[in-house]
Amino acid sequence: MTGKIPAPKVCVIEDDAALRSMLEATLTRGGYEVSLAKHGLDALMQIDRAQPKPHLLIVDIMLPEIDGLTLVRALKKKPETKNIPVIFLTAKTDAKTIAEGISVGAKFYLTKPFAVDDLLTKVRRALGG
């Protein structure tokens, strides 16, 4: 009996509706199961409830409610979410924020505007592919 391998789950946390929609379509076409959150607090609640947990988070830094850095710090403190890889996808390009993003545990830090192919490559790499 051959079972289909489930698609990796990617949670996109992005407050811009058009970009959130584009990321969902792009990742779905790439073979990923996508969940969406429009702000950090929404994401924190979604990820806490999710079973199984997402395999990857794509997080904007500038978010309402809880910013992306605070969200990732909170998730990295919990045993059940600390090992989920994170890609920051943000307009914040200053060196201090980039260093902070990497120090809180981001696997990759992409700045907007970004190339879709670059994002998909980093998604594959973050998932170990």
Backbone as a printed PyTorch tensor [residue, N CA C, xyz], in Angstrom:
tensor([[[ 0.8450, -1.1800,  0.0000],
         [ 0.0000,  0.0000,  0.0000],
         [ 0.8840,  1.2340,  0.0000]],

        [[ 0.6480,  2.1030, -0.9380],
         [ 1.4470,  3.3260, -1.0140],
         [ 0.6290,  4.5010, -0.5230]],

        [[ 1.1790,  5.2060,  0.4400],
         [ 0.5050,  6.3920,  0.9650],
         [ 1.1320,  7.6360,  0.3780]],

        [[ 0.3070,  8.6260,  0.1560],
         [ 0.8080,  9.8810, -0.3740],
         [ 1.5060, 10.6430,  0.7590]],

        [[ 2.6820, 11.1610,  0.4630],
         [ 3.4120, 11.9460,  1.4530],
         [ 2.6970, 13.2920,  1.5930]],

        [[ 2.3350, 13.6790,  2.8280],
         [ 1.6320, 14.9540,  2.9940],
         [ 2.5310, 16.1300,  2.6380]],

        [[ 1.9250, 17.1560,  2.1040],
         [ 2.6570, 18.3630,  1.7320],
         [ 3.1400, 19.0700,  2.9950]],

        [[ 4.3490, 19.6310,  2.9510],
         [ 4.8070, 20.4110,  4.0980],
         [ 3.8710, 21.5960,  4.3570]],

        [[ 3.6260, 21.8630,  5.6360],
         [ 2.7420, 22.9620,  6.0270],
         [ 3.5610, 24.2330,  6.2450]],

        [[ 3.1770, 25.2910,  5.5290],
         [ 3.8440, 26.5830,  5.6530],
         [ 2.8240, 27.5930,  6.1540]],

        [[ 3.1590, 28.2810,  7.2360],
         [ 2.2900, 29.3320,  7.7650],
         [ 2.8810, 30.6820,  7.3650]],

        [[ 2.0830, 31.4810,  6.6630],
         [ 2.4900, 32.8200,  6.2130],
         [ 1.8440, 33.8460,  7.1340]],

        [[ 2.6730, 34.6730,  7.7660],
         [ 2.1800, 35.7260,  8.6460],
         [ 2.5320, 37.0550,  7.9970]],

        [[ 1.5270, 37.6870,  7.3950],
         [ 1.7220, 38.8960,  6.5820],
         [ 0.4590, 39.7430,  6.6670]],

        [[ 0.6140, 41.0440,  6.9710],
         [-0.5640, 41.8970,  7.1190],
         [-1.0630, 42.4890,  5.8050]],

        [[-0.2620, 42.4750,  4.7640],
         [-0.6910, 43.0080,  3.4660],
         [-1.4920, 41.9250,  2.7300]],

        [[-2.7860, 42.1940,  2.5200],
         [-3.6910, 41.1830,  1.9470],
         [-3.2570, 40.7200,  0.5590]],

        [[-2.8210, 41.6480, -0.2970],
         [-2.4310, 41.2790, -1.6610],
         [-1.1880, 40.3870, -1.6390]],

        [[-0.2240, 40.7270, -0.8260],
         [ 0.9920, 39.9120, -0.7390],
         [ 0.6860, 38.5550, -0.1030]],

        [[-0.1550, 38.5530,  0.9130],
         [-0.5590, 37.2990,  1.5680],
         [-1.1920, 36.3670,  0.5370]],

        [[-2.0560, 36.9200, -0.2890],
         [-2.7400, 36.1480, -1.3320],
         [-1.7480, 35.6080, -2.3690]],

        [[-0.8140, 36.4520, -2.7880],
         [ 0.1840, 36.0400, -3.7720],
         [ 1.0700, 34.9330, -3.2060]],

        [[ 1.4770, 35.0790, -1.9480],
         [ 2.3080, 34.0540, -1.3200],
         [ 1.5500, 32.7330, -1.1980]],

        [[ 0.2790, 32.8190, -0.8400],
         [-0.5400, 31.6030, -0.7390],
         [-0.6030, 30.8840, -2.0840]],

        [[-0.8830, 31.6280, -3.1590],
         [-0.9810, 31.0240, -4.4930],
         [ 0.3590, 30.4300, -4.9240]],

        [[ 1.4350, 31.1660, -4.7120],
         [ 2.7760, 30.7170, -5.1140],
         [ 3.1710, 29.4460, -4.3710]],

        [[ 2.9870, 29.4470, -3.0620],
         [ 3.3770, 28.2850, -2.2640],
         [ 2.4880, 27.0760, -2.5480]],

        [[ 1.1970, 27.3120, -2.7560],
         [ 0.2730, 26.2140, -3.0840],
         [ 0.6860, 25.5720, -4.4110]],

        [[ 0.9920, 26.4100, -5.4200],
         [ 1.4730, 25.8880, -6.7090],
         [ 2.7830, 25.1280, -6.5340]],

        [[ 3.5750, 25.5310, -5.5410],
         [ 4.8460, 24.8620, -5.2740],
         [ 4.6900, 23.5520, -4.5170]],

        [[ 3.4460, 23.1930, -4.1760],
         [ 3.1980, 21.9060, -3.5320],
         [ 3.1160, 21.9560, -2.0120]],

        [[ 2.9690, 23.1630, -1.4610],
         [ 2.8970, 23.3010, -0.0070],
         [ 1.4660, 23.5040,  0.4480]],

        [[ 1.1800, 23.0510,  1.6590],
         [-0.1030, 23.3360,  2.3030],
         [ 0.1020, 24.6490,  3.0580]],

        [[-0.7520, 25.6350,  2.8010],
         [-0.5210, 26.9820,  3.3250],
         [-1.6190, 27.3860,  4.2980]],

        [[-1.2030, 27.9260,  5.4340],
         [-2.1340, 28.5900,  6.3440],
         [-1.7070, 30.0510,  6.4250]],

        [[-2.6650, 30.9150,  6.7170],
         [-2.4090, 32.3540,  6.6880],
         [-2.7960, 33.0100,  7.9970]],

        [[-2.0250, 34.0210,  8.3750],
         [-2.3700, 34.8620,  9.5180],
         [-2.0500, 36.2960,  9.1290]],

        [[-2.9180, 37.2340,  9.5610],
         [-2.6980, 38.6220,  9.1540],
         [-2.0040, 39.4770, 10.2030]],

        [[-1.8100, 38.9340, 11.4000],
         [-1.0120, 39.6460, 12.3970],
         [-0.4300, 38.6530, 13.3970]],

        [[ 0.4960, 39.1360, 14.2090],
         [ 1.2410, 38.2560, 15.0990],
         [ 0.4000, 37.5300, 16.1280]],

        [[-0.5780, 38.2220, 16.7110],
         [-1.4240, 37.5900, 17.7250],
         [-2.2510, 36.4620, 17.1080]],

        [[-2.8120, 36.7080, 15.9190],
         [-3.5590, 35.6950, 15.1730],
         [-2.6540, 34.4790, 14.9100]],

        [[-1.4200, 34.7450, 14.4880],
         [-0.4820, 33.6630, 14.1930],
         [-0.1640, 32.8520, 15.4380]],

        [[ 0.0820, 33.5350, 16.5420],
         [ 0.4170, 32.8490, 17.7910],
         [-0.7070, 31.9020, 18.2080]],

        [[-1.9480, 32.3710, 18.1200],
         [-3.0920, 31.5190, 18.4860],
         [-3.2410, 30.3620, 17.5070]],

        [[-3.1100, 30.6480, 16.2040],
         [-3.2350, 29.5910, 15.1810],
         [-2.1850, 28.4970, 15.3650]],

        [[-0.9380, 28.9190, 15.5600],
         [ 0.1610, 27.9580, 15.6700],
         [ 0.0220, 27.1400, 16.9530]],

        [[-0.4070, 27.7830, 18.0430],
         [-0.6270, 27.0480, 19.2980],
         [-1.6720, 25.9470, 19.1240]],

        [[-2.7310, 26.2270, 18.3480],
         [-3.8260, 25.2590, 18.1470],
         [-3.5190, 24.2140, 17.0810]],

        [[-2.6310, 24.5210, 16.1640],
         [-2.3890, 23.6580, 14.9950],
         [-1.8330, 22.2930, 15.4010]],

        [[-2.4340, 21.2570, 14.8210],
         [-1.9430, 19.8850, 14.9850],
         [-2.0220, 19.2050, 13.6360]],

        [[-0.9630, 18.8150, 13.0180],
         [ 0.4020, 19.0440, 13.4670],
         [ 0.8100, 20.5090, 13.2900]],

        [[ 1.9180, 20.8770, 13.8920],
         [ 2.4490, 22.2360, 13.7920],
         [ 2.9470, 22.4830, 12.3680]],

        [[ 2.9900, 23.7550, 11.9550],
         [ 3.5640, 24.0500, 10.6330],
         [ 5.0200, 23.5830, 10.5680]],

        [[ 5.4660, 23.2770,  9.3570],
         [ 6.8550, 22.8700,  9.1460],
         [ 7.7550, 24.0850,  8.9410]],

        [[ 7.1480, 25.2340,  8.5980],
         [ 7.9110, 26.4500,  8.2910],
         [ 7.0230, 27.6620,  8.5090]],

        [[ 7.6430, 28.7620,  8.9750],
         [ 6.9360, 30.0380,  9.1170],
         [ 7.5990, 31.0690,  8.2180]],

        [[ 6.7770, 31.8050,  7.4740],
         [ 7.2550, 32.9570,  6.7170],
         [ 6.6200, 34.1630,  7.3960]],

        [[ 7.4600, 35.0290,  7.9720],
         [ 6.9870, 36.0610,  8.8860],
         [ 7.4320, 37.4480,  8.4470]],

        [[ 6.4800, 38.3740,  8.3630],
         [ 6.8160, 39.7890,  8.1890],
         [ 7.2380, 40.3090,  9.5610]],

        [[ 8.1010, 41.2900,  9.6120],
         [ 8.5050, 41.8420, 10.9080],
         [ 7.5310, 42.9170, 11.3630]],

        [[ 7.1090, 43.7730, 10.4300],
         [ 6.2060, 44.8640, 10.7950],
         [ 4.7600, 44.3780, 10.7020]],

        [[ 4.2340, 43.9500, 11.8520],
         [ 2.8820, 43.3980, 11.9340],
         [ 2.1050, 44.1310, 13.0240]],

        [[ 0.7830, 44.2300, 12.8590],
         [-0.0210, 44.7650, 13.9540],
         [-0.1390, 43.7340, 15.0880]],

        [[-0.5660, 44.1930, 16.2350],
         [-0.7830, 43.3650, 17.4230],
         [ 0.5440, 42.9230, 18.0580]],

        [[ 1.2300, 41.9810, 17.4440],
         [ 2.5490, 41.5280, 17.9040],
         [ 3.4550, 41.5390, 16.6740]],

        [[ 4.5930, 42.2220, 16.7480],
         [ 5.4780, 42.2530, 15.5750],
         [ 6.1550, 40.8960, 15.3810]],

        [[ 6.7330, 40.7060, 14.2060],
         [ 7.3140, 39.4200, 13.8460],
         [ 8.4430, 38.9700, 14.7560]],

        [[ 9.2900, 39.9050, 15.1920],
         [10.3930, 39.5420, 16.0800],
         [ 9.8670, 39.0180, 17.4140]],

        [[ 8.8670, 39.7120, 17.9720],
         [ 8.2690, 39.2960, 19.2410],
         [ 7.5830, 37.9330, 19.0830]],

        [[ 6.8900, 37.7510, 17.9680],
         [ 6.2290, 36.4760, 17.6860],
         [ 7.2390, 35.3350, 17.6620]],

        [[ 8.3200, 35.5090, 16.9140],
         [ 9.3130, 34.4360, 16.7890],
         [ 9.9880, 34.1710, 18.1350]],

        [[10.2920, 35.2270, 18.8960],
         [10.8710, 35.0310, 20.2380],
         [ 9.9450, 34.1550, 21.0900]],

        [[ 8.6390, 34.4610, 21.0620],
         [ 7.6620, 33.7000, 21.8580],
         [ 7.6180, 32.2400, 21.4110]],

        [[ 7.6250, 32.0030, 20.1000],
         [ 7.5590, 30.6280, 19.5880],
         [ 8.8330, 29.8470, 19.8960]],

        [[ 9.9810, 30.5010, 19.8710],
         [11.2570, 29.8270, 20.1340],
         [11.4020, 29.4360, 21.6080]],

        [[10.5770, 30.0160, 22.4910],
         [10.6190, 29.6690, 23.9190],
         [ 9.7970, 28.4230, 24.2420]],

        [[ 8.9370, 28.0010, 23.3090],
         [ 8.0530, 26.8640, 23.5640],
         [ 8.6460, 25.5880, 22.9730]],

        [[ 8.7070, 24.5180, 23.7580],
         [ 9.2970, 23.2650, 23.2530],
         [ 8.6330, 22.7620, 21.9750]],

        [[ 7.3110, 22.9330, 21.8500],
         [ 6.5980, 22.3830, 20.6920],
         [ 6.7580, 23.2190, 19.4260]],

        [[ 7.2940, 24.4350, 19.5340],
         [ 7.4490, 25.2740, 18.3430],
         [ 8.8700, 25.8060, 18.1510]],

        [[ 9.7660, 25.5270, 19.0770],
         [11.1020, 26.1340, 19.0120],
         [11.9240, 25.6900, 17.8060]],

        [[11.6320, 24.5190, 17.2570],
         [12.4270, 24.0190, 16.1290],
         [11.8110, 24.3010, 14.7570]],

        [[10.7060, 25.0300, 14.7080],
         [10.1060, 25.3650, 13.4130],
         [10.9860, 26.4190, 12.7390]],

        [[11.4910, 26.1400, 11.5290],
         [12.3180, 27.1390, 10.8530],
         [11.4980, 28.3730, 10.4700]],

        [[12.1890, 29.5140, 10.4600],
         [11.5470, 30.7950, 10.1800],
         [12.2830, 31.4950,  9.0450]],

        [[11.4980, 32.0560,  8.1250],
         [12.0280, 32.9660,  7.1090],
         [11.3610, 34.3090,  7.3540]],

        [[12.1560, 35.3390,  7.6420],
         [11.5960, 36.6850,  7.7100],
         [11.5200, 37.2320,  6.2940]],

        [[10.3670, 37.7950,  5.9440],
         [10.1340, 38.4170,  4.6440],
         [ 9.6110, 39.8210,  4.9570]],

        [[10.4660, 40.8310,  4.8180],
         [10.1330, 42.1350,  5.3620],
         [10.7410, 43.2840,  4.5670]],

        [[10.1860, 44.4540,  4.7640],
         [10.7200, 45.6720,  4.1540],
         [11.8250, 46.2830,  5.0210]],

        [[12.0410, 45.7350,  6.2150],
         [13.0740, 46.2600,  7.1170],
         [14.4470, 45.8180,  6.6250]],

        [[15.2320, 46.7920,  6.1380],
         [16.5170, 46.4670,  5.5210],
         [17.7200, 46.9600,  6.3210]],

        [[17.4780, 47.5780,  7.4860],
         [18.6140, 48.0950,  8.2520],
         [19.3840, 46.9430,  8.9050]],

        [[20.6830, 47.1440,  9.0320],
         [21.5690, 46.0920,  9.5410],
         [21.1740, 45.6330, 10.9440]],

        [[20.7330, 46.5480, 11.7910],
         [20.3660, 46.2040, 13.1700],
         [19.1950, 45.2150, 13.1810]],

        [[18.1690, 45.4820, 12.3730],
         [17.0030, 44.5990, 12.3370],
         [17.3560, 43.2550, 11.7070]],

        [[18.1800, 43.2740, 10.6670],
         [18.6050, 42.0110, 10.0430],
         [19.3520, 41.1540, 11.0720]],

        [[20.2850, 41.7730, 11.8000],
         [21.0380, 41.0380, 12.8240],
         [20.1040, 40.5090, 13.9100]],

        [[19.1250, 41.3240, 14.3060],
         [18.1640, 40.8940, 15.3270],
         [17.3280, 39.7210, 14.8160]],

        [[16.9150, 39.7980, 13.5480],
         [16.1270, 38.7120, 12.9520],
         [16.8750, 37.3950, 12.9550]],

        [[18.1410, 37.4400, 12.6040],
         [18.9550, 36.2260, 12.6020],
         [19.1780, 35.7470, 14.0450]],

        [[19.4030, 36.6870, 14.9660],
         [19.6890, 36.2920, 16.3550],
         [18.4770, 35.6660, 17.0550]],

        [[17.2470, 36.0260, 16.6450],
         [16.0770, 35.3920, 17.2780],
         [15.8000, 34.0080, 16.6870]],

        [[16.5390, 33.6470, 15.6460],
         [16.4230, 32.2810, 15.1550],
         [15.9600, 32.1150, 13.7220]],

        [[15.9510, 33.1960, 12.9400],
         [15.5310, 33.0560, 11.5380],
         [16.5790, 32.2760, 10.7470]],

        [[16.1010, 31.3880,  9.9150],
         [16.9750, 30.6260,  9.0240],
         [17.4240, 31.5250,  7.8580]],

        [[16.4710, 32.3300,  7.3550],
         [16.7480, 33.2540,  6.2560],
         [16.0450, 34.5750,  6.5120]],

        [[16.5880, 35.6400,  5.9030],
         [16.0320, 36.9820,  6.0370],
         [15.9650, 37.5550,  4.6280]],

        [[14.7600, 37.6790,  4.0990],
         [14.5590, 38.2300,  2.7510],
         [13.9350, 39.6100,  2.8510]],

        [[14.4030, 40.5200,  2.0290],
         [13.8200, 41.8570,  2.0530],
         [12.9130, 42.0620,  0.8440]],

        [[11.8660, 42.8590,  1.0630],
         [10.9260, 43.2120, -0.0080],
         [11.4970, 44.4240, -0.7420]],

        [[11.3400, 44.5010, -2.0520],
         [10.7580, 43.4800, -2.9300],
         [11.7080, 42.2810, -3.0410]],

        [[11.1270, 41.1380, -3.3700],
         [11.9010, 39.9030, -3.4290],
         [11.5670, 39.1650, -4.7230]],

        [[12.4660, 38.2730, -5.1140],
         [12.2320, 37.4170, -6.2810],
         [11.5400, 36.1470, -5.7980]],

        [[10.4400, 35.7750, -6.4340],
         [ 9.6770, 34.5870, -6.0490],
         [10.5660, 33.3410, -6.0830]],

        [[11.4040, 33.2220, -7.1010],
         [12.2990, 32.0550, -7.1950],
         [13.2430, 31.9780, -5.9990]],

        [[13.7230, 33.1350, -5.5590],
         [14.6100, 33.1840, -4.3930],
         [13.8590, 32.7100, -3.1450]],

        [[12.6310, 33.1740, -2.9890],
         [11.8230, 32.7500, -1.8490],
         [11.6130, 31.2320, -1.8820]],

        [[11.2140, 30.6960, -3.0270],
         [10.9570, 29.2550, -3.1290],
         [12.2200, 28.4350, -2.8500]],

        [[13.3700, 28.9240, -3.2960],
         [14.6380, 28.2490, -3.0130],
         [14.8990, 28.2280, -1.5100]],

        [[14.6600, 29.3570, -0.8530],
         [14.8920, 29.4330,  0.5870],
         [13.8730, 28.5810,  1.3580]],

        [[12.6480, 28.5030,  0.8700],
         [11.6490, 27.6320,  1.4940],
         [12.1320, 26.1830,  1.4250]],

        [[12.5630, 25.7520,  0.2540],
         [13.0660, 24.3720,  0.0970],
         [14.2610, 24.1220,  1.0180]],

        [[15.1900, 25.0600,  1.0570],
         [16.3840, 24.9060,  1.9040],
         [16.0140, 24.8860,  3.3910]],

        [[15.0840, 25.7480,  3.8000],
         [14.6810, 25.7910,  5.2100],
         [14.0110, 24.4880,  5.6310]],

        [[13.3480, 23.8400,  4.6760],
         [12.6750, 22.5660,  4.9620],
         [13.6050, 21.3680,  4.7950]],

        [[14.8710, 21.6490,  4.5030],
         [15.8570, 20.5760,  4.4000],
         [15.9780, 19.9580,  3.0380]],

        [[15.4080, 20.6330,  2.0220],
         [15.4610, 20.0810,  0.6660],
         [16.4910, 20.7020, -0.2110]]])
